[in-house]
Amino acid sequence: MNRPAAVPIVRSRFVSAGLHFLVSAAVAAVAAVVVFTVWYPAPFNLIAGGTALFLILVSVDVVLGPALTLVAASPGKRRREFRRDLAIIVAVQLAAFCYGVYTIALARPVFESFEVDRFRVVTAADIEADELAKAPPGLRALPWLGPELIAAVAPTDPQERLKSIELGMAGIDLSMIPSNWRPYESQKEAAWRAAKPISGLIARHPTIAADIEKAAAVQRKASAELRYLPLMSRQVSWVVLLAAPDARPIGYLPVDGFI
């Protein structure tokens, strides 16, 4: 028995791939709004690696899916076979997209924490969920609308201090332990005392002088009034600019504050 002739696909393979690309790009655009305006507001998209993670997500969602559709939409393929292949491609693409969004959400910055002599960006992945109950009231939930400003203090109990040192050697810093968290207001004076005069930073990195002037002008202050501290994340080492009287961050610069 002769097989029936293949039913041609109504749209060409390039039209099918193009439509798939447009849909994928629209979904990626919606995701970009959430990622870059809610979870990783500038400059934390760079400090916490949000841009790099999103580019990986886009490469899978916007590039790989339509490329597979282009291959699957061969001219001689029956309509039923094409729909089956497209359903599989979309299912795999959707699963990869959901996993990518989950990964980005898990890596989102939740706190910008002052600790001893620096600021540290803490991500959701840095925190053990079971330890959140040990945080002070008001800090027992991880924020979803960008990083909040807090402080982390070293334990006063000798045993806890020793444990904290051991955890630090294992890569778990003060700011990653909820029991160490405090409202930033309670430690703002310590942050200001620890901060360094801005003149030293300009002397080592003269090219950033104009950026410092702009940050100071927004606060209606002279640049000499500002101070700075290193800002650490798992990806980069930057600098955070502080201004009196409340020692709150007013700007960020991509230079190493320890050099």
C-alpha positions in Angstrom: 0.0 0.0 0.0 1.3 3.4 -1.0 1.7 5.9 1.8 -0.4 9.1 1.3 1.5 12.1 0.0 2.8 14.4 2.7 0.6 17.3 3.5 2.8 20.4 3.1 3.1 22.8 6.0 1.1 26.0 5.3 3.8 28.3 6.4 7.4 28.0 5.3 10.0 26.9 7.8 11.4 30.4 8.0 8.0 31.9 8.8 7.4 29.3 11.5 10.8 29.9 13.0 10.2 33.7 12.8 6.9 33.5 14.6 8.5 31.3 17.2 11.3 33.9 17.6 8.8 36.7 18.0 6.8 34.9 20.7 10.1 33.9 22.5 11.4 37.5 22.3 8.1 38.8 23.8 8.3 36.4 26.7 12.0 37.3 27.2 11.1 41.0 27.2 8.6 40.5 30.0 11.2 38.6 32.0 13.7 41.4 31.4 11.3 43.9 33.0 11.0 41.7 36.1 14.7 40.9 36.3 16.2 44.3 35.8 13.6 46.6 37.4 12.6 44.4 40.4 15.1 41.7 41.3 18.4 43.3 40.0 17.9 47.1 39.9 21.0 48.8 38.5 23.9 48.5 39.3 23.1 45.2 41.0 22.5 43.6 37.6 26.3 43.9 37.2 27.4 43.5 40.8 25.3 40.4 41.4 25.7 38.9 38.0 22.1 39.3 36.9 23.0 40.4 33.3 25.1 37.4 32.7 22.4 35.0 34.0 19.8 36.7 31.9 21.9 36.4 28.7 22.2 32.7 29.3 18.4 32.5 29.7 17.9 34.5 26.5 20.3 32.3 24.5 18.1 29.3 25.4 14.7 30.9 25.1 15.1 33.2 22.1 17.8 31.5 20.1 17.6 27.7 20.7 13.8 27.3 20.4 13.3 29.1 17.1 16.5 27.4 15.7 15.0 24.0 16.5 11.7 25.0 14.9 13.6 25.9 11.8 15.0 22.4 11.7 11.7 20.7 12.5 9.7 22.6 9.9 11.1 20.7 6.9 9.0 21.2 3.7 8.1 17.5 3.3 6.9 16.9 6.9 3.2 16.2 7.6 1.3 18.8 9.5 0.6 16.3 12.4 4.3 15.4 12.7 5.3 19.1 12.7 2.8 19.9 15.5 4.1 17.0 17.5 7.7 18.1 17.1 6.8 21.7 17.8 5.0 20.7 21.0 8.1 18.8 22.2 10.3 21.9 21.4 8.0 24.2 23.2 7.8 21.9 26.2 11.6 21.6 26.5 12.0 25.4 25.9 9.4 26.2 28.6 11.1 23.8 31.1 14.4 25.4 30.4 12.9 28.9 30.7 11.3 28.1 34.0 14.5 26.6 35.4 16.4 29.7 34.2 14.0 32.1 35.9 14.2 30.0 39.1 18.0 30.2 39.0 17.9 34.0 38.5 15.4 34.4 41.3 17.6 32.2 43.6 20.7 34.3 42.8 18.9 37.6 43.2 20.5 40.1 45.7 18.3 40.4 48.9 20.5 42.4 51.2 23.3 45.0 50.9 24.9 44.5 54.3 27.5 46.5 56.2 29.9 44.2 58.0 32.9 45.5 60.0 34.8 47.4 57.2 32.9 46.7 54.0 29.6 46.1 52.4 28.5 42.8 51.1 25.8 41.8 48.6 23.9 38.8 50.0 21.8 36.7 47.6 18.9 34.4 48.4 21.1 31.4 47.6 23.5 32.5 50.4 20.8 32.1 53.1 19.7 28.8 54.7 15.9 29.0 54.9 15.9 27.2 58.3 18.1 30.0 59.8 15.7 32.8 58.9 13.8 32.3 62.1 16.9 33.4 64.1 16.9 36.8 62.4 15.6 39.9 64.3 11.9 40.7 63.9 11.4 42.5 60.5 14.2 40.7 58.8 12.8 37.2 58.8 11.7 37.2 55.2 13.9 37.7 52.1 12.8 40.7 50.0 11.6 40.3 46.4 11.8 44.0 45.4 15.5 44.5 45.2 18.2 44.4 48.0 17.5 46.0 51.3 20.1 47.8 53.4 21.1 46.1 56.6 24.1 45.5 58.9 25.7 42.4 60.2 27.5 42.3 63.6 29.9 39.7 65.0 28.6 37.6 67.8 29.6 38.6 71.3 29.5 35.1 72.8 33.0 33.5 72.6 31.6 30.2 71.3 29.5 31.8 68.7 32.4 34.1 67.7 34.6 31.0 67.2 31.9 29.3 65.1 31.5 32.5 63.0 35.3 32.5 62.3 35.1 28.8 61.2 32.1 29.6 59.0 34.0 32.5 57.5 36.9 30.3 56.6 34.4 28.1 54.8 33.1 31.0 52.8 30.0 31.8 54.9 30.5 35.4 55.9 28.8 37.4 58.8 26.2 38.8 56.5 25.0 35.3 55.4 24.0 34.3 59.0 20.5 35.7 59.8 21.2 35.8 63.6 23.9 38.5 62.9 21.6 40.8 61.0 20.6 44.2 62.4 18.8 47.2 61.0 21.2 49.5 59.3 20.2 52.5 61.4 21.6 50.8 64.4 25.1 50.5 62.8 25.2 53.6 60.6 27.7 55.4 62.9 30.0 52.4 62.8 29.8 52.3 59.0 30.7 56.0 58.8 33.7 55.5 61.1 34.9 52.6 59.1 34.5 54.5 55.8 37.6 56.0 54.2 38.1 59.6 52.9 37.2 59.8 49.2 40.5 61.6 48.4 42.4 58.3 48.8 40.1 56.6 46.3 40.5 59.5 43.7 44.3 59.4 44.2 44.4 55.7 43.2 41.7 55.9 40.5 41.8 59.5 39.1 39.6 58.5 36.2 36.5 58.1 38.5 36.8 61.7 39.8 34.0 62.9 37.5 31.7 60.1 38.5 32.2 61.0 42.2 31.5 64.7 41.5 28.2 63.7 39.8 27.2 61.5 42.7 28.0 64.3 45.2 26.1 66.9 43.1 22.9 64.8 43.2 23.1 64.9 47.0 24.1 68.6 46.9 27.3 67.9 48.6 31.0 68.6 47.9 32.8 65.4 46.7 35.3 65.9 49.6 32.4 65.2 52.1 31.9 61.7 50.8 33.5 58.6 52.1 33.7 55.1 50.7 33.9 51.4 51.6 34.6 48.3 49.5 31.5 46.4 48.2 31.9 42.7 47.8 29.8 40.2 45.9 30.6 36.7 44.6 31.2 38.2 41.2 33.0 41.5 41.7 34.6 43.9 44.1 33.3 47.5 43.7 33.1 50.6 45.9 30.1 52.1 47.6 30.0 55.9 48.2 28.5 57.1 51.5 27.2 60.5 52.5 26.5 62.1 55.9 24.5 62.4 58.0 23.0 58.9 57.8 25.9 57.1 56.0 23.6 55.7 53.3 24.9 54.5 50.0 24.5 57.2 47.3 26.5 55.6 44.4 28.6 52.7 43.2 31.8 52.5 41.2 33.4 49.6 39.5 36.8 49.8 41.1 38.4 47.7 43.7 38.0 49.3 47.1 40.8 47.3 48.6 43.5 48.6 46.3 
